[in-house]
Amino acid sequence: MSGLISWLIIQGGMGFNISDWFLARTLSLLGQLGTVSGTALEIVMAEALQRGDVGGHFRRALAHFPFPQFSKMVLDEYYVEGGIKDGARLKRVEHFSVEPSVLLTALNICANFASVWLAKEGHKNPVSINYLEKISMPLLSSIFGAMLAEVDFITVGAGILPNQIPEVISRFSRGEEAEYIVPVVGINLKKWTMRFNPRSFFGSDLDKVLLLKKPGFIPIISSNLLAGILTKRLPKDSIFGFVVEESTAGGHNAPPRRSGVYGGEDQVDYVKLAGLGLPFWIGGSYASPEKLAWARSVGAVGIQAGGIFALSEDSGMNPTIRQTARRLGWLGKLKVRTDSRISTSGFPFKVALIDGTISEERVYNDRQRVCRYGVLVTLYEKPDGTIGYRCPGEPVETYVVRKGGKIEDTVGRGCLCCGLCRTGNRGPDTEPAIVTVDDDVSFLLKLMPTPDSSYKASDAVDYILGKA
């Protein structure tokens, strides 16, 4: 199978709007696998529309949405000609629940469709979209929207086991109802099954949801154990290949298997992994020609790289934050901490230590705890048997008194939703950013002659492939 693969680099699907459609399209045009971050696209697009949809990109994509009555619903609700006035508040997008409204479902489908459509616009090269399994409530409508735009691959990580995804893909490819089981913290209620039926949702023009292109599934794993479980549990040909993320990768990491410290137990046996007969790519500080060569020497097709593209001029990162991170990295002053508490997901998270961001103790302590977007909430069983939603990053009194959470769960927690949104140049500027990158940013010295220089994604690709 690897002989059919033309790309050596999978671009990581990062953050809120970091791996936006433009970066994904850029990488795909360069002959690599460009990846759209599928995280909170409903929020990203709703804000862009309210700010006037500069360049008309989302409106151009939505003009091709196959169910125009739904794209019109979304545009009528969120699009503001010329953009909202300075100082005006953005209209909030409702939080996802186990029973999302028609508007929210339509918005999410349209946002995923538009982002993939834009990434694929004007070329035939493959495009991927990346989802976090932990953010499970939007997954059904997200995947369906991406499939409507003929996404080529779906990568999924940041969860325990993304083994439900292949069945969802298969059912949607036939225009059938799909379901997704989401966990619930409770005594009697342990889970909830969400469902999405495209035929009943869209009602008419059912031929437009029949026989959709079936994208390849690439789970993101961190161990041979997960690879073995997935290949044993899932039907043959359900998995296209694997991305293996080592502990130095940016963003969320798999927790260490013993003693809270990464060690030998966390190392992947690549010879054993290659024995499964599926292609794989290795991520985690692999953005160099030497690391690419090493990865291929142990059987990998290539690498996954994130930080090198996040810090390029083609990403959706806030330009000021991007320039600061590059400068610190070039000077050898960018420190990265693996924080086991900051993420409300419960997974360790790489935090770049940059003044003015939530990594700074003063900023962390001075900020107002808020759950603005509700992306990383946990579902819990309320005393009356219904489902509630809580986040250890929200106000402590709300989490503990009103929602029955444990106060120790709130200690050290930040709001990744707000922080990553700011890093992705979205959301109100009153929220402090949180920046995540790989442990190793030595590639900056190869790409930039001075600490205040910059580079493009094409420069990064040439460097990794040894063409620079």
C-alpha positions as CSV (number, residue, x, y, z in Angstrom):
1,M,0.0,0.0,0.0
2,S,2.8,2.4,0.8
3,G,3.8,2.3,-2.8
4,L,0.6,4.2,-3.7
5,I,1.4,7.0,-1.3
6,S,3.0,10.0,-2.8
7,W,3.5,12.1,0.4
8,L,6.2,11.8,3.0
9,I,4.8,14.5,5.3
10,I,1.5,14.7,7.1
11,Q,0.9,18.2,8.3
12,G,-0.4,18.1,11.8
13,G,-4.0,19.3,12.5
14,M,-3.4,21.9,15.2
15,G,-5.4,23.9,17.6
16,F,-8.3,26.3,16.9
17,N,-7.7,27.6,13.4
18,I,-3.9,27.1,13.4
19,S,-4.2,24.4,10.8
20,D,-6.7,26.3,8.8
21,W,-7.9,25.6,5.3
22,F,-5.3,27.8,3.8
23,L,-2.4,26.0,5.5
24,A,-3.9,22.6,4.6
25,R,-4.4,23.7,0.9
26,T,-0.8,25.0,0.8
27,L,0.6,21.7,2.0
28,S,-1.5,19.7,-0.4
29,L,-0.4,21.8,-3.3
30,L,3.2,21.1,-2.2
31,G,2.5,17.4,-2.7
32,Q,2.1,16.5,1.0
33,L,-1.0,15.6,3.1
34,G,-2.4,18.9,4.2
35,T,-4.6,18.7,7.2
36,V,-7.5,20.9,8.4
37,S,-7.9,21.1,12.2
38,G,-11.5,20.0,12.7
39,T,-11.6,21.4,16.3
40,A,-14.5,23.9,16.9
41,L,-14.9,24.8,13.2
42,E,-18.4,25.9,14.0
43,I,-17.0,28.6,16.2
44,V,-14.2,29.5,13.7
45,M,-16.6,30.0,10.8
46,A,-19.3,31.8,12.8
47,E,-16.8,34.4,14.0
48,A,-15.4,34.8,10.5
49,L,-18.8,35.4,9.1
50,Q,-19.6,38.0,11.8
51,R,-16.4,39.8,11.0
52,G,-17.5,40.1,7.4
53,D,-16.0,37.0,5.9
54,V,-12.9,38.9,4.6
55,G,-12.1,37.6,1.1
56,G,-15.5,36.0,0.8
57,H,-14.0,32.5,1.3
58,F,-16.6,30.9,3.4
59,R,-19.4,32.3,1.4
60,R,-17.7,31.1,-1.8
61,A,-17.5,27.6,-0.3
62,L,-21.1,27.6,1.0
63,A,-22.4,28.6,-2.5
64,H,-21.4,25.0,-3.3
65,F,-23.1,23.4,-0.3
66,P,-25.6,20.8,-1.7
67,F,-28.4,21.8,0.7
68,P,-28.8,25.6,0.1
69,Q,-31.7,26.0,2.5
70,F,-29.3,25.1,5.4
71,S,-26.4,27.2,4.3
72,K,-28.8,30.1,3.9
73,M,-30.0,29.5,7.5
74,V,-26.4,29.7,8.7
75,L,-25.6,32.8,6.7
76,D,-28.8,34.5,7.8
77,E,-27.9,33.9,11.4
78,Y,-24.2,34.8,11.4
79,Y,-23.1,36.7,8.4
80,V,-22.6,40.5,8.9
81,E,-22.0,42.5,5.8
82,G,-18.8,44.6,6.3
83,G,-18.3,43.0,9.7
84,I,-19.5,43.9,13.2
85,K,-18.6,47.3,14.5
86,D,-15.5,47.8,16.6
87,G,-16.2,47.0,20.2
88,A,-19.4,45.1,19.4
89,R,-19.8,41.6,20.9
90,L,-19.8,38.6,18.8
91,K,-22.9,36.5,18.8
92,R,-22.1,33.3,20.7
93,V,-22.5,29.9,19.2
94,E,-24.5,27.6,21.5
95,H,-22.6,24.8,23.2
96,F,-22.9,21.3,21.9
97,S,-25.1,19.0,23.8
98,V,-26.2,15.4,23.3
99,E,-29.2,16.9,21.5
100,P,-27.9,19.8,19.4
101,S,-30.3,22.1,17.8
102,V,-31.0,22.1,14.0
103,L,-29.1,25.5,13.7
104,L,-26.0,24.2,15.5
105,T,-26.0,21.0,13.6
106,A,-26.3,22.9,10.3
107,L,-23.6,25.3,11.3
108,N,-21.2,22.5,12.1
109,I,-21.9,20.6,9.0
110,C,-21.5,23.7,6.9
111,A,-18.3,24.7,8.7
112,N,-16.6,21.3,8.1
113,F,-17.8,21.2,4.5
114,A,-16.6,24.8,3.8
115,S,-13.2,24.2,5.4
116,V,-12.5,21.0,3.5
117,W,-13.9,22.5,0.3
118,L,-11.6,25.5,0.5
119,A,-8.6,23.2,1.3
120,K,-9.4,21.2,-1.9
121,E,-10.3,24.1,-4.1
122,G,-8.5,24.1,-7.5
123,H,-6.5,20.9,-7.2
124,K,-6.8,17.1,-7.1
125,N,-4.3,16.4,-4.3
126,P,-5.5,14.7,-1.1
127,V,-6.6,16.6,2.0
128,S,-7.2,15.3,5.5
129,I,-9.2,16.6,8.5
130,N,-8.2,16.0,12.1
131,Y,-10.6,15.5,15.0
132,L,-10.0,15.0,18.7
133,E,-11.9,11.9,19.9
134,K,-12.2,13.6,23.3
135,I,-14.5,16.2,21.7
136,S,-17.1,13.6,20.9
137,M,-20.4,15.4,20.7
138,P,-19.8,17.3,17.4
139,L,-18.1,14.3,15.7
140,L,-21.1,12.9,13.8
141,S,-22.1,16.2,12.1
142,S,-18.4,17.2,11.7
143,I,-17.6,14.0,9.8
144,F,-20.7,14.2,7.7
145,G,-19.9,17.8,6.7
146,A,-16.3,16.8,5.7
147,M,-17.5,13.9,3.7
148,L,-19.9,16.1,1.8
149,A,-16.8,18.0,0.7
150,E,-15.1,14.7,-0.3
151,V,-12.4,14.8,2.3
152,D,-9.8,12.2,1.5
153,F,-8.6,11.2,5.0
154,I,-9.7,11.5,8.6
155,T,-7.1,11.5,11.3
156,V,-8.3,11.1,14.9
157,G,-6.4,11.3,18.2
158,A,-6.6,12.8,21.7
159,G,-8.9,10.1,23.0
160,I,-8.8,6.7,24.5
161,L,-9.7,4.6,21.4
162,P,-11.2,6.0,18.2
163,N,-12.6,2.7,17.2
164,Q,-16.1,4.0,16.5
165,I,-15.0,6.2,13.6
166,P,-14.8,3.6,10.8
167,E,-18.4,2.5,11.3
168,V,-19.5,6.1,11.2
169,I,-17.6,6.6,7.9
170,S,-19.1,3.5,6.4
171,R,-22.7,4.4,7.3
172,F,-22.4,8.0,6.1
173,S,-20.9,6.8,2.8
174,R,-24.2,4.9,2.2
175,G,-26.3,7.8,3.4
176,E,-27.4,5.9,6.5
177,E,-27.9,6.9,10.1
178,A,-24.8,6.7,12.2
179,E,-24.4,6.7,16.0
180,Y,-21.6,7.6,18.4
181,I,-21.4,6.6,22.1
182,V,-20.2,9.4,24.4
183,P,-19.1,8.7,28.0
184,V,-21.1,10.0,30.9
185,V,-19.8,10.3,34.5
186,G,-22.5,8.7,36.7
187,I,-23.8,5.9,38.8
188,N,-26.7,4.7,36.7
189,L,-25.9,6.5,33.4
190,K,-22.5,5.6,32.0
191,K,-22.9,6.6,28.4
192,W,-25.2,8.2,25.8
193,T,-25.7,7.3,22.2
194,M,-25.8,10.2,19.8
195,R,-27.3,9.7,16.4
196,F,-27.4,11.6,13.1
197,N,-29.6,10.6,10.2
198,P,-28.8,12.6,7.1
199,R,-31.9,11.6,5.3
200,S,-34.3,12.8,8.0
201,F,-32.2,15.9,8.7
202,F,-32.0,17.2,5.2
203,G,-35.4,15.8,4.1
204,S,-35.2,16.4,0.4
205,D,-32.7,15.8,-2.4
206,L,-31.7,12.5,-0.7
207,D,-29.6,11.5,-3.7
208,K,-27.1,14.1,-2.5
209,V,-26.3,12.1,0.6
210,L,-26.1,8.7,-1.1
211,L,-22.8,6.9,-1.9
212,L,-20.5,9.6,-0.5
213,K,-16.8,9.2,-1.0
214,K,-15.4,7.1,1.8
215,P,-12.3,8.7,3.3
216,G,-9.4,6.7,4.7
217,F,-9.1,6.5,8.4
218,I,-5.8,7.3,10.1
219,P,-5.9,6.9,13.9
220,I,-3.2,8.8,15.9
221,I,-1.7,6.4,18.4
222,S,1.2,6.3,20.9
223,S,1.8,2.6,21.5
224,N,2.0,-0.8,19.9
225,L,-0.9,-1.8,22.3
226,L,-3.3,0.7,20.7
227,A,-2.3,-0.3,17.2
228,G,-2.9,-4.0,18.1
229,I,-6.2,-3.4,19.7
230,L,-7.5,-1.3,16.7
231,T,-6.4,-3.8,14.1
232,K,-8.0,-6.7,16.0
233,R,-11.3,-5.0,16.8
234,L,-11.9,-3.3,13.5
235,P,-12.8,-5.0,10.2
236,K,-10.1,-5.5,7.7
237,D,-9.4,-2.4,5.5
238,S,-11.0,-0.1,8.1
239,I,-7.6,1.5,8.8
240,F,-5.5,3.2,6.1
241,G,-2.5,3.6,8.3
242,F,-1.3,5.1,11.6
243,V,0.3,8.3,12.9
244,V,2.5,7.6,15.9
245,E,2.9,10.6,18.1
246,E,5.9,10.4,20.5
247,S,5.9,12.3,23.8
248,T,7.8,15.3,22.4
249,A,4.9,16.2,20.0
250,G,3.1,19.5,20.6
251,G,-0.4,19.7,21.9
252,H,-1.9,16.8,23.8
253,N,0.3,13.8,24.7
254,A,-0.6,10.3,25.8
255,P,0.0,10.1,29.6
256,P,3.1,8.2,30.7
257,R,2.4,4.6,31.4
258,R,4.2,4.5,34.8
259,S,5.3,6.8,37.6
260,G,4.3,10.0,35.8
261,V,7.5,10.1,33.8
262,Y,8.1,9.0,30.2
263,G,10.4,6.0,30.0
264,G,11.1,2.8,28.2
265,E,7.5,1.6,28.5
266,D,6.4,4.5,26.4
267,Q,8.7,3.7,23.5
268,V,7.1,2.2,20.3
269,D,8.6,-0.9,18.8
270,Y,8.6,0.2,15.1
271,V,9.7,-3.2,13.8
272,K,6.7,-4.7,15.5
273,L,4.4,-1.9,14.2
274,A,5.7,-2.4,10.6
275,G,4.8,-6.1,11.0
276,L,1.1,-5.1,11.0
277,G,1.5,-4.3,7.3
278,L,0.0,-0.9,7.4
279,P,1.7,2.4,6.5
280,F,2.6,4.7,9.4
281,W,4.1,8.1,10.0
282,I,6.0,9.2,13.1
283,G,5.4,12.6,14.8
284,G,7.1,14.4,17.7
285,S,10.1,16.6,16.9
286,Y,10.7,14.9,13.5
287,A,10.8,18.0,11.3
288,S,14.3,17.5,9.8
289,P,15.8,15.6,6.9
290,E,17.8,13.5,9.4
291,K,14.7,12.5,11.4
292,L,12.7,11.8,8.2
293,A,15.5,9.5,7.0
294,W,15.5,7.7,10.4
295,A,11.8,7.3,10.3
296,R,12.0,5.7,6.9
297,S,14.8,3.5,8.0
298,V,12.5,1.9,10.7
299,G,9.7,1.2,8.2
300,A,7.7,4.5,8.3
301,V,6.4,6.1,5.1
302,G,7.4,9.4,6.5
303,I,6.7,11.8,9.3
304,Q,3.9,14.0,10.8
305,A,5.1,17.6,11.5
306,G,3.1,20.3,13.2
307,G,5.1,23.0,14.9
308,I,7.3,23.8,11.9
309,F,4.1,24.7,10.0
310,A,2.3,26.3,12.9
311,L,5.2,28.8,13.1
312,S,5.3,29.5,9.3
313,E,3.7,32.5,7.7
314,D,1.0,30.3,6.2
315,S,-0.7,29.2,9.4
316,G,-3.6,30.7,11.2
317,M,-1.6,31.6,14.3
318,N,-1.8,35.1,15.6
319,P,1.1,36.9,13.9
320,T,2.4,38.6,17.0
321,I,2.4,35.3,19.0
322,R,4.0,33.5,16.0
323,Q,6.8,36.1,15.7
324,T,7.5,36.0,19.4
325,A,7.7,32.2,19.5
326,R,10.0,32.1,16.5
327,R,12.3,34.8,18.0
328,L,12.5,33.0,21.4
329,G,13.1,29.6,19.6
330,W,15.8,31.0,17.4
331,L,17.6,32.5,20.4
332,G,17.3,29.2,22.3
333,K,15.1,30.8,24.9
334,L,11.8,29.1,24.1
335,K,11.0,26.8,27.0
336,V,8.2,24.1,26.7
337,R,6.6,22.5,29.7
338,T,4.7,19.2,29.6
339,D,1.8,20.3,31.9
340,S,-0.3,17.5,33.4
341,R,-2.9,19.8,34.8
342,I,-3.6,22.7,32.4
343,S,-5.8,20.8,30.0
344,T,-9.3,20.0,31.1
345,S,-9.2,16.9,28.9
346,G,-7.1,15.1,31.5
347,F,-4.2,14.6,29.0
348,P,-0.8,16.1,29.4
349,F,-0.4,19.2,27.2
350,K,2.7,20.9,25.9
351,V,2.8,24.6,27.0
352,A,5.2,27.1,25.5
353,L,6.4,29.5,28.2
354,I,5.7,32.9,26.7
355,D,5.2,36.2,28.6
356,G,1.6,37.4,28.5
357,T,0.1,34.0,27.9
358,I,-1.6,31.7,30.3
359,S,1.8,29.9,30.9
360,E,2.8,32.9,33.0
361,E,1.7,32.5,36.6
362,R,0.6,36.1,37.0
363,V,-1.6,35.8,33.9
364,Y,-3.0,32.5,35.0
365,N,-4.0,33.9,38.4
366,D,-5.4,37.2,37.2
367,R,-7.6,35.8,34.4
368,Q,-11.3,35.3,34.9
369,R,-12.3,31.6,34.8
370,V,-15.0,31.2,32.2
371,C,-16.4,28.4,30.0
372,R,-17.1,30.5,26.9
373,Y,-17.2,27.7,24.3
374,G,-17.9,24.5,26.1
375,V,-15.7,22.4,23.7
376,L,-14.0,20.3,26.3
377,V,-16.8,19.7,28.8
378,T,-17.4,16.4,30.5
379,L,-20.8,14.9,30.5
380,Y,-22.1,13.9,34.0
381,E,-25.3,12.4,35.4
382,K,-27.4,15.0,37.4
383,P,-29.4,13.9,40.5
384,D,-32.6,13.8,38.4
385,G,-31.0,11.3,36.0
386,T,-30.5,13.8,33.2
387,I,-27.2,14.8,31.6
388,G,-25.3,17.9,32.7
389,Y,-22.1,19.5,31.3
390,R,-19.2,20.7,33.4
391,C,-15.6,21.7,32.9
392,P,-12.9,21.9,35.6
393,G,-11.6,25.1,33.9
394,E,-14.9,27.0,34.6
395,P,-15.5,29.1,37.8
396,V,-14.8,26.9,40.8
397,E,-18.1,27.6,42.5
398,T,-20.0,26.7,39.4
399,Y,-18.1,23.4,39.0
400,V,-18.2,22.3,42.6
401,V,-21.3,23.8,44.1
402,R,-23.7,23.9,41.2
403,K,-22.5,20.9,39.3
404,G,-21.1,18.5,42.0
405,G,-17.5,18.4,40.7
406,K,-14.5,17.8,43.0
407,I,-12.6,20.9,43.9
408,E,-9.3,19.1,43.4
409,D,-10.1,18.7,39.8
410,T,-10.0,22.5,39.3
411,V,-6.5,23.1,40.6
412,G,-4.1,24.1,37.9
413,R,-6.7,24.0,35.1
414,G,-6.8,26.5,32.4
415,C,-9.3,27.1,29.5
416,L,-7.8,25.5,26.4
417,C,-10.8,26.6,24.4
418,C,-10.3,30.3,25.0
419,G,-6.5,30.1,25.1
420,L,-6.1,28.2,21.8
421,C,-8.8,30.3,20.2
422,R,-6.7,33.4,20.9
423,T,-3.6,31.8,19.6
424,G,-5.6,31.0,16.4
425,N,-6.4,34.7,16.1
426,R,-10.0,34.2,17.1
427,G,-12.2,35.1,20.0
428,P,-12.2,38.2,22.2
429,D,-8.8,39.8,22.9
430,T,-9.6,39.9,26.6
431,E,-8.7,36.2,26.9
432,P,-5.1,35.2,27.4
433,A,-3.6,32.9,24.8
434,I,-2.0,29.5,25.4
435,V,0.7,28.4,22.9
436,T,1.7,24.8,22.2
437,V,4.7,23.6,20.1
438,D,7.0,20.6,20.0
439,D,9.9,20.3,22.5
440,D,12.4,20.8,19.7
441,V,12.3,23.9,17.5
442,S,15.8,23.7,16.2
443,F,14.5,23.8,12.7
444,L,14.2,27.6,13.2
445,L,17.9,28.0,12.9
446,K,17.9,26.2,9.5
447,L,15.0,28.3,8.2
448,M,15.7,31.8,9.5
449,P,19.0,33.7,9.1
450,T,18.1,36.1,12.0
451,P,15.7,35.8,15.0
452,D,13.4,38.3,13.4
453,S,13.2,36.6,10.0
454,S,10.2,34.5,8.8
455,Y,9.6,31.6,6.5
456,K,6.8,30.0,4.4
457,A,5.4,26.5,4.6
458,S,7.1,25.7,1.3
459,D,10.5,26.6,2.9
460,A,9.7,24.1,5.7
461,V,8.8,21.3,3.2
462,D,12.0,21.9,1.2
463,Y,14.0,21.8,4.4
464,I,12.5,18.5,5.6
465,L,12.9,16.9,2.2
466,G,16.5,18.0,2.1
467,K,16.0,20.4,-0.8
468,A,16.9,23.5,1.0
